[in-house]
Amino acid sequence: MILYGARGQAKVIYDLILSNNHLLEYLVDDNPPDHFPHNLNVYRPTPELLKDQRLIIAIGDNLLREKIYHEIKHLCEFETMQHYSAYVSRFTEVGEGTVIMPQVCINAEVKIGKHCIINTSAIIEHECIIEDFVHISPTAALAGNILVKKGAHIGLGANLIQGITIGENALIGAGSVVLKDVPANAVVVGNPGRIIKMNGVENGQ
Ligand SMILES: CC(=O)SCCNC(=O)CCNC(=O)[C@H](O)C(C)(C)COP(=O)(O)OP(=O)(O)OC[C@H]1O[C@@H](n2cnc3c(N)ncnc32)[C@H](O)[C@@H]1OP(=O)(O)O
């Protein structure tokens, strides 16, 4: 298999690949770094290098990951990967291209979309729905029945109370405690969480 992206996210996914006894053949990156550890080769992507490969898009930025997905989806197939130390309920669905990192806990009846990153030690409780291209950062905790819409990013160690909806492309700041619905494209920080930006514009509250 191969990785698209050769920065920090690729380094942790390479480790995940080895933990699962898979082989990484090479990486591609639009702007290859001078050096990638472990003597792995990084090339600029071409249709020949991507064609019929099994691949993970190893890019933390949700919008960029989605953009690349649309550019290459006709060429390759996408691998889904889960670290052996993660607990993923047998009643959970996980979409293609999603990675589940070490020590994650995902409880029953959760649905996780395509090309998501469920990062180290995140907790996703029962019946949550995580749409495509979402990133749940390390140690974030989601109580039951939460809907996280496409492209949202839940920051490091954020805590989300049960039953709420996080809108498309919303960003929940590190350590925030979110008690109510968050609209699309909002940036929320603090405890209790408050909106500091909407659509990239400062809120002024
Ligand atoms: C493996 C990995 O590395 S995965 C990646 C994990 N990383 C994360 O989760 C990071 C998430 N990002 C954050 O928390 C960021 O601080 C953001 C996106 C919420 C805000 O970033 P910016 O838009 O650049 O806002 P900026 O830094 O200008 O801060 C604006 C205000 O919000 C405050 N603020 C920013 N982030 C937070 C936060 N997480 N909690 C509380 N307050 C915050 C700032 O102190 C500042 O307040 P002030 O105006 O009173 O001085």
PDBQT file of the ligand as one rigid body, heavy atoms in Angstrom, charges set to zero:
ROOT
HETATM    1  C1  LIG A 301      -1.785  14.878  16.685  1.00  0.00    +0.000 C 
HETATM    2  C2  LIG A 301      -2.195  16.354  16.543  1.00  0.00    +0.000 C 
HETATM    3  O1  LIG A 301      -1.398  17.235  16.668  1.00  0.00    +0.000 OA
HETATM    4  S1  LIG A 301      -3.830  16.627  16.180  1.00  0.00    +0.000 SA
HETATM    5  C3  LIG A 301      -4.074  18.386  16.260  1.00  0.00    +0.000 C 
HETATM    6  C4  LIG A 301      -4.577  18.829  17.606  1.00  0.00    +0.000 C 
HETATM    7  N1  LIG A 301      -4.627  20.291  17.648  1.00  0.00    +0.000 N 
HETATM    8  C5  LIG A 301      -5.661  20.969  18.121  1.00  0.00    +0.000 C 
HETATM    9  O2  LIG A 301      -6.610  20.385  18.587  1.00  0.00    +0.000 OA
HETATM   10  C6  LIG A 301      -5.583  22.451  18.017  1.00  0.00    +0.000 C 
HETATM   11  C7  LIG A 301      -6.964  23.103  17.973  1.00  0.00    +0.000 C 
HETATM   12  N2  LIG A 301      -6.814  24.529  17.780  1.00  0.00    +0.000 N 
HETATM   13  C8  LIG A 301      -7.034  25.463  18.742  1.00  0.00    +0.000 C 
HETATM   14  O3  LIG A 301      -7.383  25.170  19.900  1.00  0.00    +0.000 OA
HETATM   15  C9  LIG A 301      -6.828  26.917  18.302  1.00  0.00    +0.000 C 
HETATM   16  O4  LIG A 301      -6.376  27.667  19.411  1.00  0.00    +0.000 OA
HETATM   17  C10 LIG A 301      -8.107  27.529  17.658  1.00  0.00    +0.000 C 
HETATM   18  C11 LIG A 301      -8.233  26.967  16.240  1.00  0.00    +0.000 C 
HETATM   19  C12 LIG A 301      -9.338  27.206  18.450  1.00  0.00    +0.000 C 
HETATM   20  C13 LIG A 301      -8.025  29.053  17.609  1.00  0.00    +0.000 C 
HETATM   21  O5  LIG A 301      -6.959  29.437  16.830  1.00  0.00    +0.000 OA
HETATM   22  P1  LIG A 301      -6.952  30.908  16.168  1.00  0.00    +0.000 P 
HETATM   23  O6  LIG A 301      -8.127  31.041  15.250  1.00  0.00    +0.000 OA
HETATM   24  O7  LIG A 301      -5.579  31.115  15.600  1.00  0.00    +0.000 OA
HETATM   25  O8  LIG A 301      -7.264  31.866  17.375  1.00  0.00    +0.000 OA
HETATM   26  P2  LIG A 301      -6.247  32.694  18.289  1.00  0.00    +0.000 P 
HETATM   27  O9  LIG A 301      -5.062  31.873  18.670  1.00  0.00    +0.000 OA
HETATM   28  O10 LIG A 301      -6.036  34.014  17.604  1.00  0.00    +0.000 OA
HETATM   29  O11 LIG A 301      -7.096  32.914  19.615  1.00  0.00    +0.000 OA
HETATM   30  C14 LIG A 301      -8.218  33.774  19.656  1.00  0.00    +0.000 C 
HETATM   31  C15 LIG A 301      -8.655  33.862  21.108  1.00  0.00    +0.000 C 
HETATM   32  O12 LIG A 301      -9.181  32.602  21.543  1.00  0.00    +0.000 OA
HETATM   33  C16 LIG A 301      -8.396  32.083  22.640  1.00  0.00    +0.000 C 
HETATM   34  N3  LIG A 301      -8.217  30.656  22.409  1.00  0.00    +0.000 N 
HETATM   35  C17 LIG A 301      -7.668  30.061  21.323  1.00  0.00    +0.000 A 
HETATM   36  N4  LIG A 301      -7.713  28.737  21.449  1.00  0.00    +0.000 NA
HETATM   37  C18 LIG A 301      -8.293  28.478  22.633  1.00  0.00    +0.000 A 
HETATM   38  C19 LIG A 301      -8.608  27.273  23.306  1.00  0.00    +0.000 A 
HETATM   39  N5  LIG A 301      -8.366  26.091  22.761  1.00  0.00    +0.000 N 
HETATM   40  N6  LIG A 301      -9.229  27.372  24.512  1.00  0.00    +0.000 NA
HETATM   41  C20 LIG A 301      -9.500  28.598  25.058  1.00  0.00    +0.000 A 
HETATM   42  N7  LIG A 301      -9.223  29.769  24.446  1.00  0.00    +0.000 NA
HETATM   43  C21 LIG A 301      -8.618  29.705  23.258  1.00  0.00    +0.000 A 
HETATM   44  C22 LIG A 301      -7.068  32.855  22.595  1.00  0.00    +0.000 C 
HETATM   45  O13 LIG A 301      -6.472  32.898  23.852  1.00  0.00    +0.000 OA
HETATM   46  C23 LIG A 301      -7.522  34.191  22.085  1.00  0.00    +0.000 C 
HETATM   47  O14 LIG A 301      -8.109  34.888  23.148  1.00  0.00    +0.000 OA
HETATM   48  P3  LIG A 301      -7.902  36.503  23.308  1.00  0.00    +0.000 P 
HETATM   49  O15 LIG A 301      -8.521  37.095  22.067  1.00  0.00    +0.000 OA
HETATM   50  O16 LIG A 301      -8.644  36.804  24.571  1.00  0.00    +0.000 OA
HETATM   51  O17 LIG A 301      -6.434  36.698  23.391  1.00  0.00    +0.000 OA
ENDROOT
TORSDOF 0
